Amino acid sequence: MHVNLRKKAVNGLETGDTFVITRTFSQEETHLFGDLTRDYNPVHYDERWTRAKRMDGLICHGLLVGGMICEFGGQVGWLASGMDFKFIRPVYFNDTITCKIILTRLETNGRAEAKGKFFNTAGEQVAYVILRGILPTGNDKQILNEMITEGDPTNKIGREFKV
């Protein structure tokens, strides 16, 4: 099923809710991320380095791939308080990654936990994350609903997500 995550956040998220995000990572995006973060590790830029590391080519920044969780968090208004990543396999330029996020704990005060797993097109898990944060409650949900009613002008995504 596909849903608008902001509407889902307003109407109520539940433990066990699962969200799927898919994205393909380009070399250009990786280089832009490197410029933003000042991470110029040769593993992202120099094939001699990746050969020495026994990789099949240049790889994306792990945190760029891990940043897929921001798409979910930004849509539901998640205020992050902690993230624990484990990177298992490299992600190469033009790999398509699927991130599955499952809400594992929700408290009435909005505190929440989630787990995310990242898979490449071969179905291999490339990373996972444990997330902690605060979801909208009460007045926050009202404001989020007002934003949706106004056409959600600050939300550049505006697409529905697979849940």
C-alpha positions in Angstrom: 0.0 0.0 0.0 1.2 3.5 -0.7 0.5 6.4 1.7 1.4 10.0 2.3 3.8 9.7 5.3 2.8 13.1 6.7 -0.9 12.2 6.7 0.1 8.9 8.3 2.0 10.8 11.0 -1.0 13.0 11.7 -3.4 10.0 11.8 -1.1 7.9 13.9 1.9 5.7 13.5 1.9 2.3 15.2 4.5 -0.1 16.3 5.2 -2.5 13.5 4.5 0.1 10.7 7.0 -0.5 7.9 8.2 2.0 5.3 10.1 1.3 2.1 12.3 3.8 0.3 14.3 3.1 -2.8 17.0 5.2 -4.3 19.8 5.0 -6.8 23.1 6.7 -5.9 25.2 8.5 -8.6 28.8 9.4 -8.6 27.8 13.1 -8.9 25.7 12.8 -5.6 28.7 11.2 -3.9 31.0 13.9 -4.9 28.6 16.6 -3.8 28.2 14.8 -0.5 32.0 14.7 -0.2 32.2 18.5 -0.8 29.5 19.1 1.8 31.1 16.9 4.4 34.8 17.4 3.4 35.1 13.7 3.2 37.7 13.1 0.5 38.6 9.5 1.4 40.3 8.0 -1.7 37.8 5.1 -1.6 35.3 7.5 -3.2 37.6 9.1 -5.7 40.6 6.9 -6.7 40.4 3.5 -8.3 43.9 2.6 -7.3 42.8 2.9 -3.7 39.7 0.8 -4.1 41.7 -1.9 -5.9 44.2 -1.9 -3.0 41.2 -2.4 -0.7 39.9 -5.2 -2.9 36.7 -3.4 -3.9 35.1 -3.6 -7.3 35.2 0.1 -7.9 34.6 3.5 -6.3 32.0 3.5 -3.6 29.4 5.9 -2.2 29.8 7.5 1.2 28.2 5.3 3.8 26.5 8.2 5.5 25.0 9.3 2.1 23.4 5.9 1.8 22.5 5.9 5.5 20.9 9.3 4.9 18.0 7.5 3.2 16.5 7.5 6.7 16.2 11.3 6.6 13.6 11.0 3.8 11.4 8.9 6.2 12.2 11.1 9.2 11.6 14.4 7.4 8.2 13.2 6.1 6.9 12.2 9.5 8.5 15.0 11.5 10.9 12.6 13.4 13.2 14.5 15.7 16.3 12.3 15.8 18.1 11.7 19.1 20.3 8.8 18.1 21.4 6.7 15.2 23.6 3.6 15.3 24.8 2.5 11.9 26.5 -0.7 10.8 27.9 -0.7 7.2 28.2 -4.3 5.9 29.0 -4.0 2.2 30.1 -1.2 -0.1 27.5 0.6 -2.2 28.9 1.4 -5.7 27.9 4.3 -7.9 24.6 3.7 -9.6 23.6 1.0 -7.1 19.9 1.0 -6.3 19.3 0.6 -2.6 16.1 -0.3 -0.8 15.7 0.8 2.8 13.1 -0.9 5.0 12.3 1.0 8.2 10.2 -0.7 10.9 8.9 1.2 13.9 9.8 -1.0 16.9 8.7 1.1 19.8 6.3 4.1 20.3 5.5 5.7 23.6 2.6 8.1 24.3 5.0 11.0 24.8 6.2 10.5 21.2 9.5 8.8 22.0 10.2 6.1 19.4 12.6 3.6 18.1 13.0 2.1 14.7 15.2 -0.3 12.8 16.3 0.1 9.2 17.8 -2.4 6.8 19.4 -1.5 3.5 19.6 -3.9 0.6 21.2 -3.6 -2.9 19.6 -4.9 -6.1 21.1 -8.3 -5.6 19.2 -8.5 -2.3 22.4 -8.3 -0.2 22.1 -6.4 3.0 24.6 -3.5 2.8 23.8 -1.7 6.1 21.4 -1.4 9.1 20.6 1.2 11.6 18.8 1.6 14.9 17.1 4.9 15.3 15.8 6.8 18.3 13.8 9.9 18.3 10.6 11.8 19.0 7.5 11.7 16.7 4.9 14.4 16.6 2.2 14.4 19.2 -0.6 16.7 20.2 0.0 20.3 18.9 2.8 19.0 16.6 0.3 16.8 14.7 -2.1 19.8 14.4 0.6 21.9 12.8 1.6 19.1 10.5 -2.0 18.7 9.5 -2.2 22.5 8.8 0.9 22.3 6.6 -0.7 19.4 4.6 -4.0 21.5 4.3 -1.9 24.4 3.0 -0.4 22.2 0.2 2.7 21.4 2.2 4.8 24.1 0.4 8.1 23.3 2.1 7.9 19.6 1.3 9.7 19.0 -2.1 8.9 15.3 -2.1 5.2 15.2 -1.9 5.0 11.6 -3.1 3.5 8.6 -1.5 5.6 5.9 0.1 5.2 2.1 0.1 4.2 0.8 3.6 
